[in-house]
Amino acid sequence: MAYIQKNSFVVLFFALILLLSLFTVISHNNEQAQMVQIKIEQGDSLWQLAEEFSGNVPHHEWIDQIMRENGLEAPVITAGQTLKIPEEHLKFVPDQNIKLASDSE
């Protein structure tokens, strides 16, 4: 007991480190990706959606993630179906308003 009283600042320091570590682990586990639902249109496929939304993630990994998130057993989607995709993937949607020199009419 005398050791703890003499070095109370050390004990307090380690207790503070322990609490901060616990808080970090708990808050990290609670962070869930925000999901957005997109509606599947005629002719859409998971591969096409991966080309639009996957960004730097390989297409097959993105498709596997989307299949797990939506409970799909096969990589088949139909028109009218809605799929949940992470909101962070929406930033990879190409801007249809950009006109390139080769797009002249």
Secondary structure, DSSP 8 states (H G I E B T S, - for coil): -HHHHHTHHHHHHHHHHHHHHHHHHHHHHH----EEEEE--TT--HHHHHHHH-TTS-HHHHHHHHHHHHT-SSS---TT-EEEEEGGGGGGS--TT---GGG--
